[in-house]
Amino acid sequence: MGCCYYQVALGRAPPSMMANSWVVARAEQRPVAPPPDLPFDRTLLGGGSFSASRRRDLVFVVNPRGANGKTWKEWKKLLPYLRSRLGKHCNICESFTSGPSHATDITRESIREGADAVIAVGGDGTLHEVVNGFFWAGKPVTYQDTATSYSTALGLIPLGTGSDFARTFGWKNDPYDAVERIAKGQRSQIDVGVIGRENEELHYFLNVADIHLSAKAGYYASRYKRFGNLCYVFGALQAFIGHSNQDFRIKVNGGEWETYPRVTALCIGNAKFFGGGMKITPNADPTSGNFEVVILQDFKWYDFIFKLHKLYNGTHLSVKNVSSRSRPKINTREGQGRAFGRGINSLPKRVAPAFAGCMLYAHLAGRSHISFPLIFFTLS
């Protein structure tokens, strides 16, 4: 596992999209043949448009509070090894986040200054912020020297509480393995998602976008991180307090609106896992050009407890009141009341952290050439 190449085709929401609806859509994909396997010194350390003799600039965005402080401790242990493994070819820059959205700002600044790679060190929240730093106002951020044909890579060293996106690829929270993946440069393809609502800011995602109860659970889980992955179970149980299932209207591939009554959660998977290892969209494939959309209807808190093992092993699709669809384009709109979706600023102000929940229109940005833990964006 190693360096990844993206070709990202950005899409636009249809003008007919209503302000109170969400759209999840995959942009039109252009077939791109992946480049042949490259040795180490021709990918991150020797590739790109600059001379192979130039030292590469790697920016590691570290969330020191990740995993209840574990990320900071593990990073300090890793740093000597990382410098010995990559320091011969690269300038290694540490950048520590100080609060919500700081990783996004760091990433944008790094790209504009010409960083060869921005590597998220932490969990899914840190990765999410870094991914969003690659874009601004619906467009990719670029190196400020416009005369140079150049793109920045996105990387990942998974050291968070859940690190659910990494699970889809079978990666463990082993930072030394992650450094080796960076060095080896093996590639695959992956799709990337966009969440938003008409006339509002867009937010990009690689993993799972979720609406209603599961988005609230993701926020409340932050209160219980001392319990490790169990924090998501506790967060879900707290989210059930005062929760009300509601009707949703969903439209797939531009078809007719369909009503789904008493929806508990709507999960749109680009990858398979969320909630600290729950295999919520078990058939999702981030290279397929489709989402897997899983809808849970009329769940009570005790349904969640009794069926929890099925959520973790991915066998819940056979459960009554659970349905699944695989589609490249999804529109959703809530019925009566207010729904919540994971992203930004969708929860009420009293429980509105950055990237914890969002009421936005969502749309996916298309197939990209990616090799994890490094993703080279080729934006055209």
N, C-alpha and C positions, 0 to 999 in steps of 0.2 A: 504494500500500500504506500502511496507517496504522492508525488506532485500531480496536480489535476489541472485540466484545461477546460475552460468554459467558453462557449460562444453564446452570448446572451442576446436574444432578440426581444427587445422591450415591446410590450403591447399596450394598447389603450382601452379603457372601458368604453363600451358603446354609448353614444350620446343619449340614447333613450333610457339609460339606467336611472332609476328613481333615487332621490336623495336618501330615503330611508331603507334602501335595499343594499345588500352586499352582493358583490360579484366575485366569483372565483373562476378564473379562466386561464387557460394556458395559451400563450401567444402562439401565433402561427410559427411552426417550426421549420427551419431550413436544414435539410440533411447536410451534416458536416462529417467528413471522414476523419476519424481520430488520427493524429500523427503517429508515426511508428515509435516504438519504445526507444527512449533516449537514455544514454548513460548519464551518470550523476553530473558530470561536468558540462553537460549540454542542456540541462533543464534549468533548475533554479540557479545553479552556481555558474553556468556558462552560457545559458540561452538568452533569448531576448534580442533586442535590437542594438545593444551596446557591445563593446569589445569584450571578448571572453576574458581579457586580463583584468577587467574592472572588478573590484570587490563589490559584492551585492549587499544591499542594505535591507536587513530584515528587522521589522518592528514587531516585537512581542507585546501584545496588549494583555496585561495581567490584571485579573480581578482579585485583589488581595483578600477580599471578604468571601470569595467563593467557597462553597462547601463548608460553611461555618469556620472559615479561616484556614482550612486544610490546603487550599490552592496556594496560598502564600508560602506555607511551609514546604510543600512539595516543589514549588518553583525554585526556592533557594537551594534545595538539594540538587535539583536538575541542572542549574545554571553552569557549574563547572564542566559537567559532561557535555552540555550543549555547546559551550565555547570550544572545547577540545575537538568536538565532532564537526562543527560547522565554521569555527572561527578562522580557519585557514583561508576560506574563500569569501567570508561574509563579515560585514559589520553588524554586530548584534546590539540592538537598541531595546532596552526595557522601558515600557511605559505603563504606569499603574493607574487604574481608574479610581476616581474618588466619589462617584455617585452615579445615579441613573443617567443614561445616554452619553456618558463621558467617553465610552469606548467608540461610539459612533463618531464623535467629534475628533478623537485621536486618529481614527481610520481615515477620515476625509482629509485631514491635514497631512497625514503621511503620504497618501496617494498623490495629492497636489504637489508635494515636495519630491516626488519621484521614488518612493520606496519600492523595492522589488517585490516585497511580500509583507502583508500584515497578517499576523498569526494570533488567533484568539487563544488565550490560555485561561481556561475556566470551564464553565458548564454551558448549557444551551442558551442561557440568558446572555452571557458574554458573546457567544457566537452570533446570536441574533443581532446584537447591537453592532458588532463588527460588520456583518453582512450589510446592514443598512447604511453603514458608512461608505460603502461602495457606490451609493446612489444619492442624488440630491434633486429634489423637485421632479421626480420621475425620470431622471436621466443619470447615466453613469458619471461618476466623478472621474476626472482624468488628470494626468500629469500636466502641470501648468505650462510646460514647454511644449506648446502645440505643434511645433515643427518636428518633434520626435515621435515616431510611431512606437508606442510603448504601452504596456499594461501591467498593472500590479496584481500580484497573486494574493489569494486568501488562504490562510492555513488554520489548522486546529490542533491544539494539544488538549485533549479532553481531561479536565481535572475538576469537574463540577460535581454537584450532588447527584444529579440524574444522568447527565451526559447522554441523553436519549438519542440524539441524532447519530452519535458514534455507534450505537448499538446496531443500527441497520447494517453497518459495514462489519460488524463483529469485532469492533475495537474495544479494548479494555481501558480503564483509567490508568494506564501505565505510560508515564511521560517518556520513558526511555524508548519504548516501542514507537511512540509518536515521532521522536527525533529520527529514528531509523527510517520511518516511512517518508519523512521529509527528504532524507538523504537518497533513498532508493528511486523515487520518481515514477512509480507505477501509476498508471492513469485509468480512469473510467469516465463515464458520462453521467451527468446528473441534471435534473430540472430545478428551477428556482421559482418560488411563489411571490406574489405581491398581494398585500392586503390594503384595502382602502375603502373610502366612501366618496361619492361624487363631491368634487370641490374641496376635498380634504387631502391631507398628506398621505403619500403611499408608504407602505412598510413591507419589506421583503422577508420571506421566510423559506427555510430549507426543510423544515420538519413537518409539523402538524399545526394547522390552524383550527381552533376550536371555538365554538359559540355556546353560550348559555352556561350551564352548571359547571362544566369542566374548566371553563375559563376562570370562573370564580374560585374553583378549587385550586387552580395554579397559583392564584394570589395568596390565598390563605395558607398554602403549604409553606410559604416563606417564614411563617411564624414558628414552624416546627422543624426547622432544618437540623436541629441538634439530634433528631431521631433518624437521620439519614434518609433513605428512600421511603421510609414509612411516613415521612412528612406529607407526601401526596395523599396517602390514605386519610390521614387526619384532616388535611385540607378539604378533601371531598366531603367528609362527614360534616365539617363545619359549614360547607357551602349548602348542604341540604337544609340547614336551619333557615326557615323562612323562604325556602325556594318554592317556586311555583312553575310547574311545567306549562308550556304554552304552545299554541299552534304556530307552525312555520309554513311559509310558502316557498317552494323550491322549483327552480327552472334549470333544466340541464340542456346543454348544447343549443340554446336558443329556442327550445320547444315551449310547450304550454306550462303555465304555472300549476304546480300540484300542491295540495295542502296536506301536511303531515300533522296530525293532532297530537297534543300533549307531548311535545318534544322535550326531553330532558337535556340532551346534549347533541350537538352536530359537530362531527370531527372530519376535517378535510385533510387527508394524509398525502403528503409528498413522500414521506418516509413512514416507518412502521410504528415507532414507539413514542410514548409520552408518559408523564407521571411517574418517573422513576422506574421504568421497565414495563409498563403496561403496553401490551402489543395491540393497541387500539385499532389500527388500520393494518391488519396482518398481511393483506395482499398488495399494499402500496409498494411501488417500485419507483425510486427517483430517477430511473432511466427510461421509463415507459412512455412518457408524454401524457400520462393520465393521472388524475387524483383517484384515490379511493375515498369515497364519502360514506361514513358510517353514522347512522342516526339511531340514537337510543330514545325510546318513547315510553312515557308513563312509568319511569323508574322511581322507586321510593328508596329511602336510605337503606332499608333492610334488603332490597334487591341488590343494591351495590355490594353489601357485605357478603351475601350468599353467592354472588356471581363474581366475586373479586378474583378468584383463581382463574376463571375463564378469561377475564380481561388481561391477566398477566401472561397466560399461555396462548392467547390469540384464538380461542375456540368460542368466543362469545357470539360469533355471527350466526350460530345455530340456535341462539336463545330467542324466545318469543319477545317481540317488540324491539328487535334489533334488525336493521336492514343495512345493506351495503350496495353501493353502485360504483362503477369505475367509469369516469367521464373526464374529458379534457376541459370542460367549461361548466361552471356552476354559478347560478344566481340564487341568493337566499334573501328572504325578507320575513321579519317576524310578524306575528299576528298581533293580538292585543298584548299590551304590556311592553316591557323593555327586556331585551336579551343582551347578553354580553359575549364578546368574542376576544380571543387572545390576540394581543398586539399592543396597542397603545391607547390610553385615554378612553376606554369604553366603560370601565367601571365607574360608579359614582365617585365624586371627588374625595369622599371620605375613605375610599379604598382604591385609589387610582394610582398605582405605581407605574413607572415606565415599563412598557412591554409586558404587563401582566394581563391585560385584557383590552379588547378594542371593539368598538362598534363602527366598523369601517367597511367600505366595499373592498372585496378582495379579488385580486386577479393574478394569475401566474405569469411569470416572464419567460418561459420557454426553455428549450434544450440548451445546455451549455456544455462545453468541454471542461471536465473537472477531474482532477485527481486529488484525492484526499491523502494527507492532511493539507496539501496545498492545492489551491484552485487558481489556475491562471485564467483571468478574464480576457477574452479577445472580443472587444466590443466593436460592433460595426453597425 
